[in-house]
Amino acid sequence: MSAEGKSAPRKRGRGRSNNRTGGGGGRRKPVRKKDQTDVMAEEFARQAEMARMEAKREKEEAEARRRAAKEGNNGDGNKAGENGDVDDETAAALASAKAEPAPPEASADDNGEPEPEAEPAPKGKQVFINLNDLQKMKMENLQREVRKLGIQDVTGLKKQDLIFQLLKDRVKQGAVISGEGVMEVLNEGFGFLRSPDYNYLPSPDDIYVSPSQIRRFGLKSGHVVAGQIRPPKENERYFALLKVEKVNGEDPNKLAEVVPFEELTPLYPDRRIFLEVKNDLNLRIIDLVTPIGMGQRCLIVAPPRTGKTVIMQKIANAIRANHPDIYVIVLLIDERPEEVTDMERTVDAEVIASTFDEPTSRHVQVTEMVLGKAKRLVEHKVDVVILLDSITRLGRAYNAEQPHSGKILTGGVDASALQRPKRFFGAARNIEEGGSLSIISTALIDTGSRMDEVIFEEFKGTGNAELHLDRRLADRRVYPAIDVTRSGTRKEELLLDPEEQKRMWVLRRILNDMNPIEAMELLKEKLKKTNSNAEFLMTMNIG
């Protein structure tokens, strides 16, 4: 074999060796993709190189200015460079320094996004506009205002588009825009102010709140925030909050002194909510058999078509009439739209609803917003009452949204699905430091659904007051269809006067010997003869 033939394998060997080290011919090794560390290293190197170039340029400019000052022909070294002979490069540098002022400092958040800045308003008399007032206007009035701006074709514009056109015109005239909403902090760190007019659901009218503002004031979901806002710019979609002026009606700097809801001390209800209203037997009976206190956790156990919605309306109006300082929220989950409208027109309270045609994710989101708002109010020592209809449908919504754990209870309920509804219902409590959160909720039974029965059984022992409705009474058109013998309140001695409690025990002993229909008819007959519950109890012979 020749020498050339012997050297050929060594060449191939060197080729394979070069392939392993990344050189030579043959199959190439796949290039490793850049990871985040490589990208950051390159960025730091680029920034360092730019800093070196900037320092070099500044040094050259300083040297040029010194040279120009020294060689100036005006005889004054301090003024050389203004009127003296300066070379073209130095003159260009000086002109650039004068023409480009230093950019204003902007406070940036962790994501590098600067705070939204207010646009300068023209001088003159300022006009103040509230975004919430525009949101409450009817479409006809908004269209009329937009036509005054010269925009005649408003047929296809939505309400949010009309509001945007109005605000854009008012800003050009120097108007100051303010807005208010309930805070919702998202997982990304920023948040939005949701409007109760849209049931706290996301809408184009929401106000953007930057992460730096949330961190600075310690804002949480449920805070009612008011402040100055600006309309969205060219590449933006939402209004932006410029200045936080009020949080729950107080100075935002006082939030640092507020004790979180979870650290407050819960107590048994010891302050009574009086539901008795003149000429209303329904409320007088409820006030007798199931007294409700501030911080109560009450279940209204109701079969279908027993008048639970009417009872909820009456309770809400009675609380507003007898206790104007209590903040009442009516939360309707998975209800019919016509019932929502009827509740809004009947009840003098804040009504938040998510109808049955909405997805379950919206049921959950609306519920969390209402609970967050109630907690923030209680932290400010406000007494809050939530009327929920119904906790059964709320449990269904959470069961649909909860990732399945693989442990299924009877009726198709996931084992961990009811944890969040229990947390909602368990938030009701009387607070030792001041304030209270009461939740009065309906629970559906006898619906023919095994899931509803399981949900009711899970919540059966969590409440400290129960009001049972009876279908037999409703079928005979005896209202209120309350089963007196099964209804009651735990620790009612904290709410009742000792003499009143003694007479109530006598009344219960009498009514327990009767069936629910006879007991309700007798109680209604006796109550009609008196003007108040106190008068009725005093007429009883307890000897």
C-alpha positions as CSV (number, residue, x, y, z in Angstrom):
1,M,0.0,0.0,0.0
2,S,1.3,3.5,-0.9
3,A,2.1,6.3,1.5
4,E,-0.9,8.3,0.2
5,G,-3.2,5.4,1.0
6,K,-1.9,5.2,4.5
7,S,-2.4,8.9,5.1
8,A,-6.0,9.0,4.0
9,P,-7.5,7.5,7.2
10,R,-5.5,10.0,9.3
11,K,-7.1,12.9,7.3
12,R,-10.5,11.5,8.0
13,G,-9.6,11.1,11.6
14,R,-8.6,14.7,11.8
15,G,-11.9,15.7,10.1
16,R,-13.9,13.8,12.8
17,S,-11.8,15.4,15.5
18,N,-12.5,18.9,13.9
19,N,-16.2,18.1,13.8
20,R,-16.2,17.3,17.5
21,T,-14.5,20.6,18.3
22,G,-16.9,22.6,16.0
23,G,-14.5,23.0,13.0
24,G,-13.8,21.2,9.8
25,G,-16.2,19.7,7.4
26,G,-18.8,17.0,7.8
27,R,-22.0,17.2,9.9
28,R,-22.1,20.2,12.1
29,K,-23.1,20.2,15.7
30,P,-26.4,22.0,16.3
31,V,-25.9,25.5,17.5
32,R,-27.1,26.0,21.1
33,K,-30.0,28.5,21.3
34,K,-29.5,31.5,23.4
35,D,-31.2,31.4,26.8
36,Q,-32.3,34.3,28.9
37,T,-28.8,34.5,30.6
38,D,-27.1,34.9,27.2
39,V,-29.5,37.6,26.2
40,M,-29.1,39.5,29.4
41,A,-25.3,39.2,29.1
42,E,-25.4,40.6,25.6
43,E,-27.7,43.4,26.7
44,F,-25.4,44.4,29.6
45,A,-22.4,44.3,27.3
46,R,-24.2,46.6,24.8
47,Q,-25.2,49.0,27.6
48,A,-21.6,49.1,28.9
49,E,-20.2,49.8,25.4
50,M,-22.8,52.6,25.0
51,A,-21.7,54.0,28.3
52,R,-18.1,54.0,27.3
53,M,-18.9,55.8,24.0
54,E,-21.0,58.3,25.8
55,A,-18.2,59.1,28.3
56,K,-15.7,59.4,25.5
57,R,-18.1,61.8,23.6
58,E,-18.6,63.9,26.7
59,K,-14.8,64.1,27.3
60,E,-14.3,65.2,23.7
61,E,-17.0,67.9,24.0
62,A,-15.5,69.2,27.2
63,E,-12.1,69.4,25.6
64,A,-13.6,71.2,22.6
65,R,-15.4,73.7,24.9
66,R,-12.1,74.4,26.8
67,R,-10.2,74.8,23.6
68,A,-12.9,77.2,22.2
69,A,-12.9,79.2,25.4
70,K,-9.1,79.5,25.3
71,E,-9.0,80.5,21.7
72,G,-12.0,82.8,21.7
73,N,-11.5,86.3,20.2
74,N,-13.9,88.2,22.5
75,G,-11.4,88.6,25.3
76,D,-13.6,86.9,27.9
77,G,-12.8,83.3,28.5
78,N,-16.1,82.7,30.4
79,K,-18.2,83.8,27.4
80,A,-16.1,82.1,24.7
81,G,-18.2,79.5,23.0
82,E,-21.2,81.9,22.8
83,N,-19.8,84.6,20.5
84,G,-16.2,83.3,19.8
85,D,-15.0,81.3,16.9
86,V,-15.9,77.7,17.5
87,D,-15.1,74.8,15.2
88,D,-18.0,73.1,13.4
89,E,-18.0,70.0,15.6
90,T,-18.0,71.9,18.9
91,A,-20.7,74.3,17.6
92,A,-22.9,71.3,16.6
93,A,-22.4,69.8,20.1
94,L,-23.3,73.0,21.9
95,A,-26.4,73.5,19.7
96,S,-27.5,70.0,20.4
97,A,-27.1,70.4,24.1
98,K,-29.3,73.6,24.0
99,A,-31.9,72.2,21.7
100,E,-32.5,68.9,23.6
101,P,-33.4,69.5,27.3
102,A,-33.0,66.6,29.7
103,P,-36.0,64.3,29.8
104,P,-38.2,64.5,32.9
105,E,-37.8,61.9,35.5
106,A,-40.6,59.3,35.6
107,S,-41.3,56.8,38.3
108,A,-41.2,53.4,36.8
109,D,-42.5,50.1,38.2
110,D,-40.8,46.8,38.3
111,N,-41.8,46.1,34.7
112,G,-40.1,49.2,33.4
113,E,-43.4,51.0,32.7
114,P,-43.5,54.6,33.7
115,E,-46.3,56.2,35.5
116,P,-49.0,57.7,33.3
117,E,-48.4,61.5,33.0
118,A,-51.0,64.1,32.9
119,E,-51.3,66.0,29.6
120,P,-50.9,69.8,30.0
121,A,-54.3,71.5,29.9
122,P,-54.7,74.9,28.2
123,K,-55.0,77.9,30.5
124,G,-58.4,79.1,31.5
125,K,-61.3,78.0,33.7
126,Q,-61.0,74.3,34.4
127,V,-64.0,72.0,34.0
128,F,-64.4,68.9,36.1
129,I,-66.0,65.8,34.7
130,N,-66.8,62.5,36.5
131,L,-66.5,59.4,34.4
132,N,-69.1,57.6,36.5
133,D,-71.7,60.3,35.7
134,L,-71.1,59.7,32.0
135,Q,-71.5,55.9,32.5
136,K,-74.8,56.4,34.1
137,M,-76.2,58.6,31.3
138,K,-78.6,57.1,28.8
139,M,-77.6,56.4,25.3
140,E,-79.9,59.1,23.9
141,N,-78.3,61.8,26.0
142,L,-74.8,60.6,25.1
143,Q,-75.6,60.6,21.4
144,R,-77.1,64.1,21.7
145,E,-73.9,65.4,23.4
146,V,-71.7,63.8,20.8
147,R,-73.7,65.3,17.9
148,K,-72.9,68.7,19.4
149,L,-69.2,68.0,18.7
150,G,-70.0,67.7,15.0
151,I,-70.1,63.9,14.8
152,Q,-73.5,63.2,13.2
153,D,-73.2,59.5,12.4
154,V,-73.4,58.0,15.9
155,T,-75.6,55.0,15.0
156,G,-72.9,52.4,15.1
157,L,-71.1,53.7,18.1
158,K,-71.3,51.9,21.4
159,K,-71.7,53.6,24.7
160,Q,-68.0,53.3,25.5
161,D,-67.1,54.9,22.1
162,L,-69.5,57.8,22.8
163,I,-67.9,58.4,26.2
164,F,-64.4,58.3,24.7
165,Q,-65.3,60.9,22.1
166,L,-66.8,63.2,24.8
167,L,-63.8,62.9,27.0
168,K,-61.3,63.5,24.2
169,D,-63.1,66.7,23.3
170,R,-63.3,67.9,27.0
171,V,-59.6,67.2,27.5
172,K,-58.7,69.4,24.6
173,Q,-60.7,72.2,26.3
174,G,-58.8,71.7,29.6
175,A,-61.2,69.6,31.5
176,V,-60.0,67.5,34.5
177,I,-61.5,64.0,34.5
178,S,-62.1,62.0,37.6
179,G,-63.3,58.5,38.1
180,E,-64.1,55.9,40.8
181,G,-64.3,52.2,40.9
182,V,-63.7,49.0,42.9
183,M,-60.2,47.8,42.7
184,E,-59.3,44.4,41.2
185,V,-55.7,43.4,41.3
186,L,-54.7,40.9,38.7
187,N,-52.0,38.2,38.9
188,E,-49.7,40.3,36.6
189,G,-49.3,43.0,39.3
190,F,-51.4,45.7,37.8
191,G,-55.1,46.3,38.3
192,F,-58.3,47.9,37.1
193,L,-61.1,49.9,38.7
194,R,-64.3,48.0,37.9
195,S,-67.7,49.8,37.7
196,P,-70.7,48.6,39.7
197,D,-72.8,49.7,36.7
198,Y,-71.4,46.7,34.8
199,N,-71.6,44.4,37.9
200,Y,-67.8,44.6,38.4
201,L,-67.2,42.8,35.1
202,P,-64.4,43.8,32.7
203,S,-65.5,46.6,30.3
204,P,-63.8,49.1,28.0
205,D,-64.5,51.9,30.6
206,D,-62.3,50.3,33.3
207,I,-59.5,52.4,34.7
208,Y,-56.0,51.1,34.6
209,V,-53.9,51.2,37.8
210,S,-50.2,50.7,37.5
211,P,-48.2,48.3,39.8
212,S,-46.2,51.1,41.3
213,Q,-49.5,52.8,42.6
214,I,-50.7,49.5,43.9
215,R,-47.5,48.9,45.9
216,R,-47.2,52.5,47.1
217,F,-50.6,52.7,48.7
218,G,-51.1,49.0,49.4
219,L,-54.2,48.6,47.3
220,K,-56.1,45.4,47.5
221,S,-59.0,43.9,45.5
222,G,-62.2,45.5,46.9
223,H,-60.9,49.0,47.7
224,V,-63.1,51.8,46.4
225,V,-60.6,54.1,44.7
226,A,-61.3,57.6,43.4
227,G,-58.9,59.9,41.7
228,Q,-57.9,61.9,38.6
229,I,-57.7,59.9,35.3
230,R,-56.9,60.6,31.7
231,P,-58.3,59.1,28.5
232,P,-56.3,56.4,26.6
233,K,-53.6,57.6,24.3
234,E,-52.9,56.4,20.7
235,N,-51.8,52.9,21.5
236,E,-53.7,52.4,24.7
237,R,-57.1,50.8,25.4
238,Y,-58.1,51.9,28.9
239,F,-58.4,55.0,31.0
240,A,-55.4,55.4,33.3
241,L,-55.3,56.6,36.9
242,L,-53.1,59.6,37.4
243,K,-53.6,60.4,41.0
244,V,-55.1,58.4,43.9
245,E,-57.2,60.9,45.9
246,K,-59.5,58.7,48.0
247,V,-59.6,55.1,49.1
248,N,-62.9,54.0,50.7
249,G,-63.6,57.7,51.2
250,E,-60.4,58.4,53.2
251,D,-56.9,59.6,52.6
252,P,-54.9,56.9,50.9
253,N,-52.0,57.5,53.2
254,K,-54.0,56.1,56.1
255,L,-54.2,52.6,54.6
256,A,-51.0,51.7,56.4
257,E,-52.9,52.0,59.7
258,V,-55.7,49.6,58.7
259,V,-55.6,46.1,60.2
260,P,-56.2,43.3,57.6
261,F,-59.5,41.5,57.7
262,E,-58.0,38.2,58.4
263,E,-56.3,39.5,61.6
264,L,-59.4,41.0,63.1
265,T,-61.0,39.2,66.1
266,P,-64.4,37.4,65.3
267,L,-67.1,37.3,68.0
268,Y,-70.7,36.1,68.3
269,P,-73.3,38.6,67.1
270,D,-74.3,40.8,70.0
271,R,-75.9,43.8,68.2
272,R,-79.3,43.1,66.8
273,I,-80.6,44.1,63.3
274,F,-84.3,45.0,63.7
275,L,-86.4,43.9,60.8
276,E,-89.7,44.8,62.2
277,V,-91.7,47.2,60.0
278,K,-95.2,48.5,60.8
279,N,-98.0,46.7,58.9
280,D,-95.7,43.9,57.6
281,L,-96.4,40.5,59.2
282,N,-93.7,38.8,57.2
283,L,-90.9,40.8,58.8
284,R,-92.4,40.7,62.2
285,I,-92.5,36.9,62.1
286,I,-88.9,36.7,60.9
287,D,-87.9,39.1,63.7
288,L,-89.6,36.9,66.2
289,V,-88.5,33.4,65.2
290,T,-85.1,34.1,63.8
291,P,-83.5,37.3,65.3
292,I,-80.6,38.4,63.2
293,G,-77.5,40.3,64.5
294,M,-74.7,42.2,63.0
295,G,-72.2,39.5,61.9
296,Q,-74.8,36.8,61.5
297,R,-74.3,33.9,59.1
298,C,-77.9,33.0,58.2
299,L,-79.3,30.4,55.8
300,I,-82.8,30.6,54.3
301,V,-83.6,27.0,53.5
302,A,-86.1,27.2,50.7
303,P,-87.8,24.7,48.4
304,P,-88.8,26.1,45.0
305,R,-91.7,28.6,44.8
306,T,-91.9,29.4,48.5
307,G,-91.4,33.1,48.3
308,K,-87.7,33.4,49.1
309,T,-87.1,36.2,46.7
310,V,-89.9,38.3,48.2
311,I,-88.4,37.6,51.7
312,M,-85.0,38.8,50.5
313,Q,-86.4,42.0,49.1
314,K,-88.3,42.7,52.4
315,I,-85.2,42.0,54.5
316,A,-83.1,44.3,52.4
317,N,-85.6,47.2,52.6
318,A,-86.1,46.7,56.3
319,I,-82.4,46.9,57.0
320,R,-82.1,50.1,54.9
321,A,-85.1,51.6,56.7
322,N,-84.2,50.7,60.3
323,H,-80.4,50.9,60.0
324,P,-79.4,53.5,57.3
325,D,-75.7,53.2,58.4
326,I,-75.5,49.5,57.3
327,Y,-74.1,49.0,53.8
328,V,-76.3,46.5,52.0
329,I,-75.2,44.5,48.9
330,V,-77.7,42.1,47.1
331,L,-75.7,39.5,45.2
332,L,-77.7,37.5,42.6
333,I,-76.0,34.5,41.1
334,D,-77.4,32.5,38.2
335,E,-80.7,34.3,38.4
336,R,-83.2,35.2,35.7
337,P,-82.7,38.7,34.1
338,E,-86.2,39.8,34.9
339,E,-85.7,39.0,38.6
340,V,-82.5,41.1,38.6
341,T,-84.5,44.1,37.1
342,D,-87.2,43.6,39.7
343,M,-84.7,43.5,42.5
344,E,-83.0,46.7,41.3
345,R,-86.3,48.6,41.2
346,T,-87.6,47.2,44.5
347,V,-84.6,47.4,46.8
348,D,-82.8,50.5,47.9
349,A,-79.4,48.9,47.9
350,E,-76.5,48.0,45.7
351,V,-77.6,45.1,43.5
352,I,-74.9,43.0,41.8
353,A,-75.9,40.2,39.5
354,S,-74.6,37.5,37.2
355,T,-77.5,36.0,35.3
356,F,-77.9,32.3,34.2
357,D,-76.8,33.1,30.7
358,E,-73.4,34.2,31.8
359,P,-70.5,31.7,32.1
360,T,-69.6,30.3,35.5
361,S,-66.3,32.1,35.4
362,R,-68.2,35.4,35.7
363,H,-70.3,34.1,38.6
364,V,-67.0,33.4,40.4
365,Q,-65.4,36.7,39.5
366,V,-68.4,38.8,40.6
367,T,-68.6,36.9,43.9
368,E,-64.9,37.5,44.6
369,M,-65.3,41.2,43.9
370,V,-68.3,41.6,46.2
371,L,-66.5,39.7,49.0
372,G,-63.4,41.8,48.5
373,K,-65.3,45.0,48.7
374,A,-67.2,43.9,51.8
375,K,-63.9,42.9,53.6
376,R,-62.3,46.3,52.8
377,L,-65.4,48.1,54.2
378,V,-65.2,46.0,57.4
379,E,-61.6,46.9,57.8
380,H,-62.7,50.5,57.9
381,K,-65.2,49.6,60.7
382,V,-68.3,49.6,58.5
383,D,-71.2,47.2,59.1
384,V,-72.0,45.3,55.9
385,V,-74.8,42.9,55.0
386,I,-74.6,40.7,51.9
387,L,-77.9,39.1,50.7
388,L,-76.9,36.1,48.5
389,D,-79.3,34.3,46.3
390,S,-78.3,31.6,46.2
391,I,-75.4,29.8,47.8
392,T,-76.5,26.5,46.0
393,R,-75.9,28.0,42.6
394,L,-72.7,29.6,43.8
395,G,-71.5,26.1,44.8
396,R,-72.4,24.8,41.3
397,A,-70.4,27.6,39.7
398,Y,-67.3,26.9,41.8
399,N,-67.7,23.2,41.1
400,A,-67.6,23.9,37.4
401,E,-64.6,26.2,37.6
402,Q,-62.5,24.1,40.1
403,P,-59.9,21.9,38.6
404,H,-61.0,18.4,39.3
405,S,-59.0,16.6,42.0
406,G,-60.2,13.2,41.1
407,K,-62.2,12.8,44.3
408,I,-65.9,13.1,43.4
409,L,-68.6,13.2,46.0
410,T,-72.2,12.1,45.6
411,G,-74.0,14.1,43.0
412,G,-70.9,15.0,41.0
413,V,-69.4,17.5,43.4
414,D,-65.7,17.7,43.5
415,A,-64.2,17.1,47.0
416,S,-62.4,20.5,47.0
417,A,-64.9,22.5,45.0
418,L,-66.9,23.8,48.0
419,Q,-63.8,25.2,49.8
420,R,-64.1,28.6,48.2
421,P,-67.9,29.0,48.7
422,K,-67.3,28.0,52.4
423,R,-64.6,30.7,52.6
424,F,-67.2,33.2,51.3
425,F,-69.9,32.2,53.7
426,G,-67.4,31.9,56.6
427,A,-66.3,35.5,56.1
428,A,-69.4,36.6,58.0
429,R,-68.5,37.6,61.5
430,N,-68.8,40.3,64.2
431,I,-65.6,42.1,64.7
432,E,-64.3,43.0,68.2
433,E,-62.3,46.0,66.8
434,G,-65.4,47.5,65.1
435,G,-67.5,46.7,62.1
436,S,-69.2,43.5,61.0
437,L,-70.0,41.4,58.0
438,S,-73.4,39.6,57.9
439,I,-74.3,37.2,55.1
440,I,-77.9,36.1,54.6
441,S,-78.1,33.4,51.9
442,T,-80.7,31.2,50.4
443,A,-80.1,27.4,50.1
444,L,-82.2,25.4,47.7
445,I,-83.6,22.0,48.6
446,D,-86.1,19.6,47.1
447,T,-85.1,20.6,43.5
448,G,-84.7,17.0,42.4
449,S,-80.9,17.5,42.0
450,R,-78.6,15.3,44.2
451,M,-75.9,17.9,43.8
452,D,-78.1,20.6,45.4
453,E,-78.7,18.3,48.4
454,V,-75.0,17.6,48.8
455,I,-74.2,21.4,48.7
456,F,-76.9,22.1,51.3
457,E,-75.6,19.4,53.6
458,E,-72.1,20.8,53.4
459,F,-73.4,24.2,54.5
460,K,-75.9,23.0,57.0
461,G,-73.7,23.3,60.0
462,T,-71.8,26.4,59.0
463,G,-74.4,29.0,59.7
464,N,-75.5,30.3,63.1
465,A,-79.1,31.1,62.1
466,E,-81.6,29.2,59.9
467,L,-85.0,30.2,58.5
468,H,-86.8,27.3,57.0
469,L,-89.6,27.7,54.4
470,D,-92.3,25.0,54.0
471,R,-93.7,24.1,50.6
472,R,-97.0,23.0,52.2
473,L,-97.6,26.5,53.5
474,A,-96.9,28.0,50.1
475,D,-99.2,25.5,48.4
476,R,-102.0,26.7,50.6
477,R,-101.0,30.3,49.9
478,V,-100.1,30.9,53.6
479,Y,-97.3,33.5,53.5
480,P,-94.8,33.8,54.9
481,A,-94.3,30.1,54.4
482,I,-92.0,29.8,57.5
483,D,-91.7,26.6,59.5
484,V,-91.5,28.2,62.9
485,T,-90.5,25.0,64.8
486,R,-87.4,24.4,62.6
487,S,-86.3,28.1,62.4
488,G,-84.0,29.7,65.0
489,T,-80.8,31.5,65.9
490,R,-77.8,30.2,67.9
491,K,-76.8,32.3,70.9
492,E,-80.0,34.3,70.6
493,E,-79.7,35.3,74.3
494,L,-77.0,37.8,73.2
495,L,-79.5,39.5,71.0
496,L,-82.7,39.4,73.1
497,D,-83.7,41.1,76.3
498,P,-84.0,38.5,79.2
499,E,-87.8,39.2,79.5
500,E,-88.2,38.9,75.7
501,Q,-86.3,35.6,75.7
502,K,-88.5,34.2,78.5
503,R,-91.7,35.0,76.6
504,M,-90.3,33.6,73.3
505,W,-89.6,30.3,75.1
506,V,-93.2,30.2,76.1
507,L,-94.4,31.0,72.6
508,R,-92.2,28.2,71.1
509,R,-93.5,25.6,73.6
510,I,-97.1,26.5,72.4
511,L,-96.2,26.4,68.7
512,N,-94.2,23.2,68.8
513,D,-97.3,21.2,69.7
514,M,-98.9,22.2,66.4
515,N,-98.1,21.4,62.8
516,P,-96.4,24.1,60.7
517,I,-99.7,25.2,59.0
518,E,-101.6,25.6,62.3
519,A,-98.7,27.3,64.0
520,M,-98.3,29.9,61.3
521,E,-102.0,30.7,61.0
522,L,-102.3,31.1,64.8
523,L,-99.2,33.3,64.9
524,K,-100.5,35.5,62.1
525,E,-103.9,35.8,63.8
526,K,-102.4,37.0,67.1
527,L,-100.0,39.4,65.5
528,K,-102.7,41.1,63.5
529,K,-104.3,42.2,66.8
530,T,-101.2,44.2,67.9
531,N,-99.1,46.9,66.4
532,S,-95.6,45.6,67.4
533,N,-93.8,42.5,68.5
534,A,-93.1,44.0,71.9
535,E,-96.9,44.6,72.4
536,F,-97.7,41.1,71.3
537,L,-95.2,39.5,73.7
538,M,-96.4,41.7,76.6
539,T,-100.0,40.4,76.1
540,M,-98.9,36.8,76.5
541,N,-99.8,35.2,79.8
542,I,-96.6,33.4,81.0
543,G,-98.0,32.6,84.5
